[in-house]
Amino acid sequence: MPNKTLSNPSLTAFITAGALGLTLINPAIAQHPVAKTPPLQMAQSSSLTGNWRLANMTLPGSPMPMLPSTDLTAGFANGRVSGSGGCNRFNGSYKTTGNQQLSIGPLATTYKACEEGVMTQEANYLKALQAAQRYEVNKDGLQIFYTTDQGTGVLRFVSQEVRGLW
């Protein structure tokens, strides 16, 4: 079988220019026929700003089991906090100062009646929020450390936002 070569000089120049262009733009592409895509990583932030769902709450001295039928939330943005206590909606102000110090409140709430257990959990949650002392944000979520007249506790939140690189 005869050896076929490119006889069209324009086509040869086009292919050569394309290969040269790939080498100039990204030499790694020219060296590796299959480019590898880096794995998707979640964006991390140490900011309090965002929407959070309460995952766990400790009362002074003991953990408090969360009622499964409730969704306790808090959203922080521009000095304002709002969310759900599991029954009622709330909103108010917050302030952060150096070294992750946090103060929240006073909070205003709607006034809807729910089951006694839900109302008790909500009252404990709102009292803890308004007793906030400091916060931490890390890969596990948001932790708000609070102190009431009964003692100290922690509110542990997970992010409600999907944060990625797109």
Phi and psi in radians as a Rosetta constraint file:
Dihedral C 1 N 2 CA 2 C 2 CIRCULARHARMONIC -1.242 0.35
Dihedral N 2 CA 2 C 2 N 3 CIRCULARHARMONIC 2.612 0.35
Dihedral C 2 N 3 CA 3 C 3 CIRCULARHARMONIC -1.387 0.35
Dihedral N 3 CA 3 C 3 N 4 CIRCULARHARMONIC 2.067 0.35
Dihedral C 3 N 4 CA 4 C 4 CIRCULARHARMONIC -1.662 0.35
Dihedral N 4 CA 4 C 4 N 5 CIRCULARHARMONIC 2.295 0.35
Dihedral C 4 N 5 CA 5 C 5 CIRCULARHARMONIC -2.112 0.35
Dihedral N 5 CA 5 C 5 N 6 CIRCULARHARMONIC 2.831 0.35
Dihedral C 5 N 6 CA 6 C 6 CIRCULARHARMONIC -1.265 0.35
Dihedral N 6 CA 6 C 6 N 7 CIRCULARHARMONIC 2.154 0.35
Dihedral C 6 N 7 CA 7 C 7 CIRCULARHARMONIC -1.788 0.35
Dihedral N 7 CA 7 C 7 N 8 CIRCULARHARMONIC -0.102 0.35
Dihedral C 7 N 8 CA 8 C 8 CIRCULARHARMONIC -1.649 0.35
Dihedral N 8 CA 8 C 8 N 9 CIRCULARHARMONIC 1.892 0.35
Dihedral C 8 N 9 CA 9 C 9 CIRCULARHARMONIC -1.102 0.35
Dihedral N 9 CA 9 C 9 N 10 CIRCULARHARMONIC -0.570 0.35
Dihedral C 9 N 10 CA 10 C 10 CIRCULARHARMONIC -1.139 0.35
Dihedral N 10 CA 10 C 10 N 11 CIRCULARHARMONIC -0.742 0.35
Dihedral C 10 N 11 CA 11 C 11 CIRCULARHARMONIC -1.144 0.35
Dihedral N 11 CA 11 C 11 N 12 CIRCULARHARMONIC -0.727 0.35
Dihedral C 11 N 12 CA 12 C 12 CIRCULARHARMONIC -1.077 0.35
Dihedral N 12 CA 12 C 12 N 13 CIRCULARHARMONIC -0.753 0.35
Dihedral C 12 N 13 CA 13 C 13 CIRCULARHARMONIC -1.142 0.35
Dihedral N 13 CA 13 C 13 N 14 CIRCULARHARMONIC -0.691 0.35
Dihedral C 13 N 14 CA 14 C 14 CIRCULARHARMONIC -1.109 0.35
Dihedral N 14 CA 14 C 14 N 15 CIRCULARHARMONIC -0.791 0.35
Dihedral C 14 N 15 CA 15 C 15 CIRCULARHARMONIC -1.142 0.35
Dihedral N 15 CA 15 C 15 N 16 CIRCULARHARMONIC -0.738 0.35
Dihedral C 15 N 16 CA 16 C 16 CIRCULARHARMONIC -1.127 0.35
Dihedral N 16 CA 16 C 16 N 17 CIRCULARHARMONIC -0.746 0.35
Dihedral C 16 N 17 CA 17 C 17 CIRCULARHARMONIC -1.143 0.35
Dihedral N 17 CA 17 C 17 N 18 CIRCULARHARMONIC -0.676 0.35
Dihedral C 17 N 18 CA 18 C 18 CIRCULARHARMONIC -1.107 0.35
Dihedral N 18 CA 18 C 18 N 19 CIRCULARHARMONIC -0.785 0.35
Dihedral C 18 N 19 CA 19 C 19 CIRCULARHARMONIC -1.137 0.35
Dihedral N 19 CA 19 C 19 N 20 CIRCULARHARMONIC -0.708 0.35
Dihedral C 19 N 20 CA 20 C 20 CIRCULARHARMONIC -1.126 0.35
Dihedral N 20 CA 20 C 20 N 21 CIRCULARHARMONIC -0.701 0.35
Dihedral C 20 N 21 CA 21 C 21 CIRCULARHARMONIC -1.074 0.35
Dihedral N 21 CA 21 C 21 N 22 CIRCULARHARMONIC -0.736 0.35
Dihedral C 21 N 22 CA 22 C 22 CIRCULARHARMONIC -1.095 0.35
Dihedral N 22 CA 22 C 22 N 23 CIRCULARHARMONIC -0.682 0.35
Dihedral C 22 N 23 CA 23 C 23 CIRCULARHARMONIC -1.170 0.35
Dihedral N 23 CA 23 C 23 N 24 CIRCULARHARMONIC -0.692 0.35
Dihedral C 23 N 24 CA 24 C 24 CIRCULARHARMONIC -1.259 0.35
Dihedral N 24 CA 24 C 24 N 25 CIRCULARHARMONIC -0.686 0.35
Dihedral C 24 N 25 CA 25 C 25 CIRCULARHARMONIC -1.239 0.35
Dihedral N 25 CA 25 C 25 N 26 CIRCULARHARMONIC -0.863 0.35
Dihedral C 25 N 26 CA 26 C 26 CIRCULARHARMONIC -2.590 0.35
Dihedral N 26 CA 26 C 26 N 27 CIRCULARHARMONIC 1.698 0.35
Dihedral C 26 N 27 CA 27 C 27 CIRCULARHARMONIC -1.002 0.35
Dihedral N 27 CA 27 C 27 N 28 CIRCULARHARMONIC -0.482 0.35
Dihedral C 27 N 28 CA 28 C 28 CIRCULARHARMONIC -1.134 0.35
Dihedral N 28 CA 28 C 28 N 29 CIRCULARHARMONIC -0.588 0.35
Dihedral C 28 N 29 CA 29 C 29 CIRCULARHARMONIC -1.173 0.35
Dihedral N 29 CA 29 C 29 N 30 CIRCULARHARMONIC -0.702 0.35
Dihedral C 29 N 30 CA 30 C 30 CIRCULARHARMONIC -1.153 0.35
Dihedral N 30 CA 30 C 30 N 31 CIRCULARHARMONIC -0.568 0.35
Dihedral C 30 N 31 CA 31 C 31 CIRCULARHARMONIC -1.429 0.35
Dihedral N 31 CA 31 C 31 N 32 CIRCULARHARMONIC -0.556 0.35
Dihedral C 31 N 32 CA 32 C 32 CIRCULARHARMONIC -2.056 0.35
Dihedral N 32 CA 32 C 32 N 33 CIRCULARHARMONIC 2.061 0.35
Dihedral C 32 N 33 CA 33 C 33 CIRCULARHARMONIC -1.107 0.35
Dihedral N 33 CA 33 C 33 N 34 CIRCULARHARMONIC -0.518 0.35
Dihedral C 33 N 34 CA 34 C 34 CIRCULARHARMONIC -2.053 0.35
Dihedral N 34 CA 34 C 34 N 35 CIRCULARHARMONIC 1.965 0.35
Dihedral C 34 N 35 CA 35 C 35 CIRCULARHARMONIC -1.344 0.35
Dihedral N 35 CA 35 C 35 N 36 CIRCULARHARMONIC 2.419 0.35
Dihedral C 35 N 36 CA 36 C 36 CIRCULARHARMONIC -1.662 0.35
Dihedral N 36 CA 36 C 36 N 37 CIRCULARHARMONIC 2.346 0.35
Dihedral C 36 N 37 CA 37 C 37 CIRCULARHARMONIC -1.582 0.35
Dihedral N 37 CA 37 C 37 N 38 CIRCULARHARMONIC 2.288 0.35
Dihedral C 37 N 38 CA 38 C 38 CIRCULARHARMONIC -1.148 0.35
Dihedral N 38 CA 38 C 38 N 39 CIRCULARHARMONIC 2.615 0.35
Dihedral C 38 N 39 CA 39 C 39 CIRCULARHARMONIC -1.159 0.35
Dihedral N 39 CA 39 C 39 N 40 CIRCULARHARMONIC 2.569 0.35
Dihedral C 39 N 40 CA 40 C 40 CIRCULARHARMONIC -1.199 0.35
Dihedral N 40 CA 40 C 40 N 41 CIRCULARHARMONIC 2.305 0.35
Dihedral C 40 N 41 CA 41 C 41 CIRCULARHARMONIC -2.101 0.35
Dihedral N 41 CA 41 C 41 N 42 CIRCULARHARMONIC 2.531 0.35
Dihedral C 41 N 42 CA 42 C 42 CIRCULARHARMONIC -1.333 0.35
Dihedral N 42 CA 42 C 42 N 43 CIRCULARHARMONIC 2.416 0.35
Dihedral C 42 N 43 CA 43 C 43 CIRCULARHARMONIC -1.241 0.35
Dihedral N 43 CA 43 C 43 N 44 CIRCULARHARMONIC 2.393 0.35
Dihedral C 43 N 44 CA 44 C 44 CIRCULARHARMONIC -1.980 0.35
Dihedral N 44 CA 44 C 44 N 45 CIRCULARHARMONIC 2.549 0.35
Dihedral C 44 N 45 CA 45 C 45 CIRCULARHARMONIC -2.559 0.35
Dihedral N 45 CA 45 C 45 N 46 CIRCULARHARMONIC 2.603 0.35
Dihedral C 45 N 46 CA 46 C 46 CIRCULARHARMONIC -1.789 0.35
Dihedral N 46 CA 46 C 46 N 47 CIRCULARHARMONIC 0.284 0.35
Dihedral C 46 N 47 CA 47 C 47 CIRCULARHARMONIC -1.482 0.35
Dihedral N 47 CA 47 C 47 N 48 CIRCULARHARMONIC 2.478 0.35
Dihedral C 47 N 48 CA 48 C 48 CIRCULARHARMONIC -1.255 0.35
Dihedral N 48 CA 48 C 48 N 49 CIRCULARHARMONIC -0.460 0.35
Dihedral C 48 N 49 CA 49 C 49 CIRCULARHARMONIC -1.019 0.35
Dihedral N 49 CA 49 C 49 N 50 CIRCULARHARMONIC 2.311 0.35
Dihedral C 49 N 50 CA 50 C 50 CIRCULARHARMONIC 2.492 0.35
Dihedral N 50 CA 50 C 50 N 51 CIRCULARHARMONIC -3.065 0.35
Dihedral C 50 N 51 CA 51 C 51 CIRCULARHARMONIC -1.938 0.35
Dihedral N 51 CA 51 C 51 N 52 CIRCULARHARMONIC 2.252 0.35
Dihedral C 51 N 52 CA 52 C 52 CIRCULARHARMONIC -2.237 0.35
Dihedral N 52 CA 52 C 52 N 53 CIRCULARHARMONIC 2.562 0.35
Dihedral C 52 N 53 CA 53 C 53 CIRCULARHARMONIC -2.019 0.35
Dihedral N 53 CA 53 C 53 N 54 CIRCULARHARMONIC 2.286 0.35
Dihedral C 53 N 54 CA 54 C 54 CIRCULARHARMONIC -1.204 0.35
Dihedral N 54 CA 54 C 54 N 55 CIRCULARHARMONIC 2.181 0.35
Dihedral C 54 N 55 CA 55 C 55 CIRCULARHARMONIC -1.766 0.35
Dihedral N 55 CA 55 C 55 N 56 CIRCULARHARMONIC -0.538 0.35
Dihedral C 55 N 56 CA 56 C 56 CIRCULARHARMONIC -2.779 0.35
Dihedral N 56 CA 56 C 56 N 57 CIRCULARHARMONIC 2.494 0.35
Dihedral C 56 N 57 CA 57 C 57 CIRCULARHARMONIC -2.364 0.35
Dihedral N 57 CA 57 C 57 N 58 CIRCULARHARMONIC 2.268 0.35
Dihedral C 57 N 58 CA 58 C 58 CIRCULARHARMONIC -1.849 0.35
Dihedral N 58 CA 58 C 58 N 59 CIRCULARHARMONIC 2.298 0.35
Dihedral C 58 N 59 CA 59 C 59 CIRCULARHARMONIC -1.516 0.35
Dihedral N 59 CA 59 C 59 N 60 CIRCULARHARMONIC 2.797 0.35
Dihedral C 59 N 60 CA 60 C 60 CIRCULARHARMONIC -0.895 0.35
Dihedral N 60 CA 60 C 60 N 61 CIRCULARHARMONIC 2.024 0.35
Dihedral C 60 N 61 CA 61 C 61 CIRCULARHARMONIC 1.644 0.35
Dihedral N 61 CA 61 C 61 N 62 CIRCULARHARMONIC -0.293 0.35
Dihedral C 61 N 62 CA 62 C 62 CIRCULARHARMONIC -2.787 0.35
Dihedral N 62 CA 62 C 62 N 63 CIRCULARHARMONIC 2.639 0.35
Dihedral C 62 N 63 CA 63 C 63 CIRCULARHARMONIC -1.265 0.35
Dihedral N 63 CA 63 C 63 N 64 CIRCULARHARMONIC 2.595 0.35
Dihedral C 63 N 64 CA 64 C 64 CIRCULARHARMONIC -1.935 0.35
Dihedral N 64 CA 64 C 64 N 65 CIRCULARHARMONIC 2.109 0.35
Dihedral C 64 N 65 CA 65 C 65 CIRCULARHARMONIC -1.156 0.35
Dihedral N 65 CA 65 C 65 N 66 CIRCULARHARMONIC 2.402 0.35
Dihedral C 65 N 66 CA 66 C 66 CIRCULARHARMONIC -1.455 0.35
Dihedral N 66 CA 66 C 66 N 67 CIRCULARHARMONIC 2.445 0.35
Dihedral C 66 N 67 CA 67 C 67 CIRCULARHARMONIC -1.247 0.35
Dihedral N 67 CA 67 C 67 N 68 CIRCULARHARMONIC 2.260 0.35
Dihedral C 67 N 68 CA 68 C 68 CIRCULARHARMONIC -1.165 0.35
Dihedral N 68 CA 68 C 68 N 69 CIRCULARHARMONIC -0.398 0.35
Dihedral C 68 N 69 CA 69 C 69 CIRCULARHARMONIC -1.572 0.35
Dihedral N 69 CA 69 C 69 N 70 CIRCULARHARMONIC 0.145 0.35
Dihedral C 69 N 70 CA 70 C 70 CIRCULARHARMONIC -2.031 0.35
Dihedral N 70 CA 70 C 70 N 71 CIRCULARHARMONIC 2.678 0.35
Dihedral C 70 N 71 CA 71 C 71 CIRCULARHARMONIC -2.255 0.35
Dihedral N 71 CA 71 C 71 N 72 CIRCULARHARMONIC 1.808 0.35
Dihedral C 71 N 72 CA 72 C 72 CIRCULARHARMONIC -1.702 0.35
Dihedral N 72 CA 72 C 72 N 73 CIRCULARHARMONIC 2.212 0.35
Dihedral C 72 N 73 CA 73 C 73 CIRCULARHARMONIC -2.329 0.35
Dihedral N 73 CA 73 C 73 N 74 CIRCULARHARMONIC 2.887 0.35
Dihedral C 73 N 74 CA 74 C 74 CIRCULARHARMONIC -2.676 0.35
Dihedral N 74 CA 74 C 74 N 75 CIRCULARHARMONIC 2.288 0.35
Dihedral C 74 N 75 CA 75 C 75 CIRCULARHARMONIC -2.074 0.35
Dihedral N 75 CA 75 C 75 N 76 CIRCULARHARMONIC 2.265 0.35
Dihedral C 75 N 76 CA 76 C 76 CIRCULARHARMONIC -2.032 0.35
Dihedral N 76 CA 76 C 76 N 77 CIRCULARHARMONIC 2.209 0.35
Dihedral C 76 N 77 CA 77 C 77 CIRCULARHARMONIC -2.862 0.35
Dihedral N 77 CA 77 C 77 N 78 CIRCULARHARMONIC 2.326 0.35
Dihedral C 77 N 78 CA 78 C 78 CIRCULARHARMONIC 0.905 0.35
Dihedral N 78 CA 78 C 78 N 79 CIRCULARHARMONIC 0.732 0.35
Dihedral C 78 N 79 CA 79 C 79 CIRCULARHARMONIC 1.365 0.35
Dihedral N 79 CA 79 C 79 N 80 CIRCULARHARMONIC 0.112 0.35
Dihedral C 79 N 80 CA 80 C 80 CIRCULARHARMONIC -2.082 0.35
Dihedral N 80 CA 80 C 80 N 81 CIRCULARHARMONIC 2.476 0.35
Dihedral C 80 N 81 CA 81 C 81 CIRCULARHARMONIC -2.155 0.35
Dihedral N 81 CA 81 C 81 N 82 CIRCULARHARMONIC 2.452 0.35
Dihedral C 81 N 82 CA 82 C 82 CIRCULARHARMONIC -2.646 0.35
Dihedral N 82 CA 82 C 82 N 83 CIRCULARHARMONIC 2.783 0.35
Dihedral C 82 N 83 CA 83 C 83 CIRCULARHARMONIC 2.975 0.35
Dihedral N 83 CA 83 C 83 N 84 CIRCULARHARMONIC -2.763 0.35
Dihedral C 83 N 84 CA 84 C 84 CIRCULARHARMONIC -2.159 0.35
Dihedral N 84 CA 84 C 84 N 85 CIRCULARHARMONIC 2.409 0.35
Dihedral C 84 N 85 CA 85 C 85 CIRCULARHARMONIC -1.634 0.35
Dihedral N 85 CA 85 C 85 N 86 CIRCULARHARMONIC 0.157 0.35
Dihedral C 85 N 86 CA 86 C 86 CIRCULARHARMONIC 1.799 0.35
Dihedral N 86 CA 86 C 86 N 87 CIRCULARHARMONIC -0.429 0.35
Dihedral C 86 N 87 CA 87 C 87 CIRCULARHARMONIC -2.277 0.35
Dihedral N 87 CA 87 C 87 N 88 CIRCULARHARMONIC -0.941 0.35
Dihedral C 87 N 88 CA 88 C 88 CIRCULARHARMONIC -1.873 0.35
Dihedral N 88 CA 88 C 88 N 89 CIRCULARHARMONIC 2.706 0.35
Dihedral C 88 N 89 CA 89 C 89 CIRCULARHARMONIC -1.504 0.35
Dihedral N 89 CA 89 C 89 N 90 CIRCULARHARMONIC 2.619 0.35
Dihedral C 89 N 90 CA 90 C 90 CIRCULARHARMONIC -2.388 0.35
Dihedral N 90 CA 90 C 90 N 91 CIRCULARHARMONIC 2.809 0.35
Dihedral C 90 N 91 CA 91 C 91 CIRCULARHARMONIC -2.767 0.35
Dihedral N 91 CA 91 C 91 N 92 CIRCULARHARMONIC 2.790 0.35
Dihedral C 91 N 92 CA 92 C 92 CIRCULARHARMONIC 3.096 0.35
Dihedral N 92 CA 92 C 92 N 93 CIRCULARHARMONIC -2.830 0.35
Dihedral C 92 N 93 CA 93 C 93 CIRCULARHARMONIC -1.946 0.35
Dihedral N 93 CA 93 C 93 N 94 CIRCULARHARMONIC 2.810 0.35
Dihedral C 93 N 94 CA 94 C 94 CIRCULARHARMONIC -2.492 0.35
Dihedral N 94 CA 94 C 94 N 95 CIRCULARHARMONIC 2.779 0.35
Dihedral C 94 N 95 CA 95 C 95 CIRCULARHARMONIC -2.474 0.35
Dihedral N 95 CA 95 C 95 N 96 CIRCULARHARMONIC 2.349 0.35
Dihedral C 95 N 96 CA 96 C 96 CIRCULARHARMONIC -1.962 0.35
Dihedral N 96 CA 96 C 96 N 97 CIRCULARHARMONIC 2.544 0.35
Dihedral C 96 N 97 CA 97 C 97 CIRCULARHARMONIC -2.307 0.35
Dihedral N 97 CA 97 C 97 N 98 CIRCULARHARMONIC 3.050 0.35
Dihedral C 97 N 98 CA 98 C 98 CIRCULARHARMONIC -0.767 0.35
Dihedral N 98 CA 98 C 98 N 99 CIRCULARHARMONIC 2.657 0.35
Dihedral C 98 N 99 CA 99 C 99 CIRCULARHARMONIC 1.035 0.35
Dihedral N 99 CA 99 C 99 N 100 CIRCULARHARMONIC 0.600 0.35
Dihedral C 99 N 100 CA 100 C 100 CIRCULARHARMONIC 1.042 0.35
Dihedral N 100 CA 100 C 100 N 101 CIRCULARHARMONIC 0.607 0.35
Dihedral C 100 N 101 CA 101 C 101 CIRCULARHARMONIC -1.329 0.35
Dihedral N 101 CA 101 C 101 N 102 CIRCULARHARMONIC 2.536 0.35
Dihedral C 101 N 102 CA 102 C 102 CIRCULARHARMONIC -2.454 0.35
Dihedral N 102 CA 102 C 102 N 103 CIRCULARHARMONIC 2.338 0.35
Dihedral C 102 N 103 CA 103 C 103 CIRCULARHARMONIC -2.268 0.35
Dihedral N 103 CA 103 C 103 N 104 CIRCULARHARMONIC 2.408 0.35
Dihedral C 103 N 104 CA 104 C 104 CIRCULARHARMONIC -2.243 0.35
Dihedral N 104 CA 104 C 104 N 105 CIRCULARHARMONIC 2.380 0.35
Dihedral C 104 N 105 CA 105 C 105 CIRCULARHARMONIC 1.958 0.35
Dihedral N 105 CA 105 C 105 N 106 CIRCULARHARMONIC 3.106 0.35
Dihedral C 105 N 106 CA 106 C 106 CIRCULARHARMONIC -1.229 0.35
Dihedral N 106 CA 106 C 106 N 107 CIRCULARHARMONIC 2.697 0.35
Dihedral C 106 N 107 CA 107 C 107 CIRCULARHARMONIC -1.791 0.35
Dihedral N 107 CA 107 C 107 N 108 CIRCULARHARMONIC 2.441 0.35
Dihedral C 107 N 108 CA 108 C 108 CIRCULARHARMONIC -1.816 0.35
Dihedral N 108 CA 108 C 108 N 109 CIRCULARHARMONIC 2.494 0.35
Dihedral C 108 N 109 CA 109 C 109 CIRCULARHARMONIC -2.295 0.35
Dihedral N 109 CA 109 C 109 N 110 CIRCULARHARMONIC 2.775 0.35
Dihedral C 109 N 110 CA 110 C 110 CIRCULARHARMONIC -1.256 0.35
Dihedral N 110 CA 110 C 110 N 111 CIRCULARHARMONIC 3.004 0.35
Dihedral C 110 N 111 CA 111 C 111 CIRCULARHARMONIC -2.253 0.35
Dihedral N 111 CA 111 C 111 N 112 CIRCULARHARMONIC 1.309 0.35
Dihedral C 111 N 112 CA 112 C 112 CIRCULARHARMONIC -1.969 0.35
Dihedral N 112 CA 112 C 112 N 113 CIRCULARHARMONIC 2.441 0.35
Dihedral C 112 N 113 CA 113 C 113 CIRCULARHARMONIC -1.565 0.35
Dihedral N 113 CA 113 C 113 N 114 CIRCULARHARMONIC 2.427 0.35
Dihedral C 113 N 114 CA 114 C 114 CIRCULARHARMONIC -2.336 0.35
Dihedral N 114 CA 114 C 114 N 115 CIRCULARHARMONIC -3.081 0.35
Dihedral C 114 N 115 CA 115 C 115 CIRCULARHARMONIC -1.008 0.35
Dihedral N 115 CA 115 C 115 N 116 CIRCULARHARMONIC 2.657 0.35
Dihedral C 115 N 116 CA 116 C 116 CIRCULARHARMONIC -0.988 0.35
Dihedral N 116 CA 116 C 116 N 117 CIRCULARHARMONIC -0.775 0.35
Dihedral C 116 N 117 CA 117 C 117 CIRCULARHARMONIC -1.085 0.35
Dihedral N 117 CA 117 C 117 N 118 CIRCULARHARMONIC -0.694 0.35
Dihedral C 117 N 118 CA 118 C 118 CIRCULARHARMONIC -1.162 0.35
Dihedral N 118 CA 118 C 118 N 119 CIRCULARHARMONIC -0.733 0.35
Dihedral C 118 N 119 CA 119 C 119 CIRCULARHARMONIC -1.144 0.35
Dihedral N 119 CA 119 C 119 N 120 CIRCULARHARMONIC -0.664 0.35
Dihedral C 119 N 120 CA 120 C 120 CIRCULARHARMONIC -1.145 0.35
Dihedral N 120 CA 120 C 120 N 121 CIRCULARHARMONIC -0.803 0.35
Dihedral C 120 N 121 CA 121 C 121 CIRCULARHARMONIC -1.066 0.35
Dihedral N 121 CA 121 C 121 N 122 CIRCULARHARMONIC -0.759 0.35
Dihedral C 121 N 122 CA 122 C 122 CIRCULARHARMONIC -1.091 0.35
Dihedral N 122 CA 122 C 122 N 123 CIRCULARHARMONIC -0.768 0.35
Dihedral C 122 N 123 CA 123 C 123 CIRCULARHARMONIC -1.060 0.35
Dihedral N 123 CA 123 C 123 N 124 CIRCULARHARMONIC -0.750 0.35
Dihedral C 123 N 124 CA 124 C 124 CIRCULARHARMONIC -1.114 0.35
Dihedral N 124 CA 124 C 124 N 125 CIRCULARHARMONIC -0.721 0.35
Dihedral C 124 N 125 CA 125 C 125 CIRCULARHARMONIC -1.120 0.35
Dihedral N 125 CA 125 C 125 N 126 CIRCULARHARMONIC -0.852 0.35
Dihedral C 125 N 126 CA 126 C 126 CIRCULARHARMONIC -1.170 0.35
Dihedral N 126 CA 126 C 126 N 127 CIRCULARHARMONIC -0.630 0.35
Dihedral C 126 N 127 CA 127 C 127 CIRCULARHARMONIC -1.116 0.35
Dihedral N 127 CA 127 C 127 N 128 CIRCULARHARMONIC -0.756 0.35
Dihedral C 127 N 128 CA 128 C 128 CIRCULARHARMONIC -1.120 0.35
Dihedral N 128 CA 128 C 128 N 129 CIRCULARHARMONIC -0.772 0.35
Dihedral C 128 N 129 CA 129 C 129 CIRCULARHARMONIC -0.999 0.35
Dihedral N 129 CA 129 C 129 N 130 CIRCULARHARMONIC -0.786 0.35
Dihedral C 129 N 130 CA 130 C 130 CIRCULARHARMONIC -1.285 0.35
Dihedral N 130 CA 130 C 130 N 131 CIRCULARHARMONIC -0.160 0.35
Dihedral C 130 N 131 CA 131 C 131 CIRCULARHARMONIC -1.831 0.35
Dihedral N 131 CA 131 C 131 N 132 CIRCULARHARMONIC 0.259 0.35
Dihedral C 131 N 132 CA 132 C 132 CIRCULARHARMONIC -0.995 0.35
Dihedral N 132 CA 132 C 132 N 133 CIRCULARHARMONIC 2.436 0.35
Dihedral C 132 N 133 CA 133 C 133 CIRCULARHARMONIC -2.001 0.35
Dihedral N 133 CA 133 C 133 N 134 CIRCULARHARMONIC -0.760 0.35
Dihedral C 133 N 134 CA 134 C 134 CIRCULARHARMONIC -2.729 0.35
Dihedral N 134 CA 134 C 134 N 135 CIRCULARHARMONIC 2.960 0.35
Dihedral C 134 N 135 CA 135 C 135 CIRCULARHARMONIC -2.464 0.35
Dihedral N 135 CA 135 C 135 N 136 CIRCULARHARMONIC 2.795 0.35
Dihedral C 135 N 136 CA 136 C 136 CIRCULARHARMONIC -2.419 0.35
Dihedral N 136 CA 136 C 136 N 137 CIRCULARHARMONIC 2.441 0.35
Dihedral C 136 N 137 CA 137 C 137 CIRCULARHARMONIC -2.140 0.35
Dihedral N 137 CA 137 C 137 N 138 CIRCULARHARMONIC 2.195 0.35
Dihedral C 137 N 138 CA 138 C 138 CIRCULARHARMONIC -2.535 0.35
Dihedral N 138 CA 138 C 138 N 139 CIRCULARHARMONIC -2.937 0.35
Dihedral C 138 N 139 CA 139 C 139 CIRCULARHARMONIC -1.061 0.35
Dihedral N 139 CA 139 C 139 N 140 CIRCULARHARMONIC -0.398 0.35
Dihedral C 139 N 140 CA 140 C 140 CIRCULARHARMONIC -1.490 0.35
Dihedral N 140 CA 140 C 140 N 141 CIRCULARHARMONIC -0.269 0.35
Dihedral C 140 N 141 CA 141 C 141 CIRCULARHARMONIC 2.271 0.35
Dihedral N 141 CA 141 C 141 N 142 CIRCULARHARMONIC -2.619 0.35
Dihedral C 141 N 142 CA 142 C 142 CIRCULARHARMONIC -1.896 0.35
Dihedral N 142 CA 142 C 142 N 143 CIRCULARHARMONIC 2.331 0.35
Dihedral C 142 N 143 CA 143 C 143 CIRCULARHARMONIC -2.110 0.35
Dihedral N 143 CA 143 C 143 N 144 CIRCULARHARMONIC 2.237 0.35
Dihedral C 143 N 144 CA 144 C 144 CIRCULARHARMONIC -1.966 0.35
Dihedral N 144 CA 144 C 144 N 145 CIRCULARHARMONIC 2.134 0.35
Dihedral C 144 N 145 CA 145 C 145 CIRCULARHARMONIC -1.698 0.35
Dihedral N 145 CA 145 C 145 N 146 CIRCULARHARMONIC 2.274 0.35
Dihedral C 145 N 146 CA 146 C 146 CIRCULARHARMONIC -2.306 0.35
Dihedral N 146 CA 146 C 146 N 147 CIRCULARHARMONIC 2.803 0.35
Dihedral C 146 N 147 CA 147 C 147 CIRCULARHARMONIC -2.374 0.35
Dihedral N 147 CA 147 C 147 N 148 CIRCULARHARMONIC 2.141 0.35
Dihedral C 147 N 148 CA 148 C 148 CIRCULARHARMONIC -2.002 0.35
Dihedral N 148 CA 148 C 148 N 149 CIRCULARHARMONIC -3.131 0.35
Dihedral C 148 N 149 CA 149 C 149 CIRCULARHARMONIC -1.171 0.35
Dihedral N 149 CA 149 C 149 N 150 CIRCULARHARMONIC -0.268 0.35
Dihedral C 149 N 150 CA 150 C 150 CIRCULARHARMONIC -1.524 0.35
Dihedral N 150 CA 150 C 150 N 151 CIRCULARHARMONIC -0.289 0.35
Dihedral C 150 N 151 CA 151 C 151 CIRCULARHARMONIC 2.462 0.35
Dihedral N 151 CA 151 C 151 N 152 CIRCULARHARMONIC -2.777 0.35
Dihedral C 151 N 152 CA 152 C 152 CIRCULARHARMONIC -1.914 0.35
Dihedral N 152 CA 152 C 152 N 153 CIRCULARHARMONIC 2.746 0.35
Dihedral C 152 N 153 CA 153 C 153 CIRCULARHARMONIC -2.776 0.35
Dihedral N 153 CA 153 C 153 N 154 CIRCULARHARMONIC 3.138 0.35
Dihedral C 153 N 154 CA 154 C 154 CIRCULARHARMONIC -2.371 0.35
Dihedral N 154 CA 154 C 154 N 155 CIRCULARHARMONIC 2.365 0.35
Dihedral C 154 N 155 CA 155 C 155 CIRCULARHARMONIC -1.797 0.35
Dihedral N 155 CA 155 C 155 N 156 CIRCULARHARMONIC 2.171 0.35
Dihedral C 155 N 156 CA 156 C 156 CIRCULARHARMONIC -1.970 0.35
Dihedral N 156 CA 156 C 156 N 157 CIRCULARHARMONIC 2.146 0.35
Dihedral C 156 N 157 CA 157 C 157 CIRCULARHARMONIC -2.028 0.35
Dihedral N 157 CA 157 C 157 N 158 CIRCULARHARMONIC 2.684 0.35
Dihedral C 157 N 158 CA 158 C 158 CIRCULARHARMONIC -2.026 0.35
Dihedral N 158 CA 158 C 158 N 159 CIRCULARHARMONIC 2.656 0.35
Dihedral C 158 N 159 CA 159 C 159 CIRCULARHARMONIC -1.199 0.35
Dihedral N 159 CA 159 C 159 N 160 CIRCULARHARMONIC 2.480 0.35
Dihedral C 159 N 160 CA 160 C 160 CIRCULARHARMONIC -1.687 0.35
Dihedral N 160 CA 160 C 160 N 161 CIRCULARHARMONIC -0.008 0.35
Dihedral C 160 N 161 CA 161 C 161 CIRCULARHARMONIC -1.838 0.35
Dihedral N 161 CA 161 C 161 N 162 CIRCULARHARMONIC 2.433 0.35
Dihedral C 161 N 162 CA 162 C 162 CIRCULARHARMONIC -1.545 0.35
Dihedral N 162 CA 162 C 162 N 163 CIRCULARHARMONIC 2.061 0.35
Dihedral C 162 N 163 CA 163 C 163 CIRCULARHARMONIC -2.031 0.35
Dihedral N 163 CA 163 C 163 N 164 CIRCULARHARMONIC 2.068 0.35
Dihedral C 163 N 164 CA 164 C 164 CIRCULARHARMONIC -2.472 0.35
Dihedral N 164 CA 164 C 164 N 165 CIRCULARHARMONIC -2.978 0.35
Dihedral C 164 N 165 CA 165 C 165 CIRCULARHARMONIC -1.819 0.35
Dihedral N 165 CA 165 C 165 N 166 CIRCULARHARMONIC 1.229 0.35
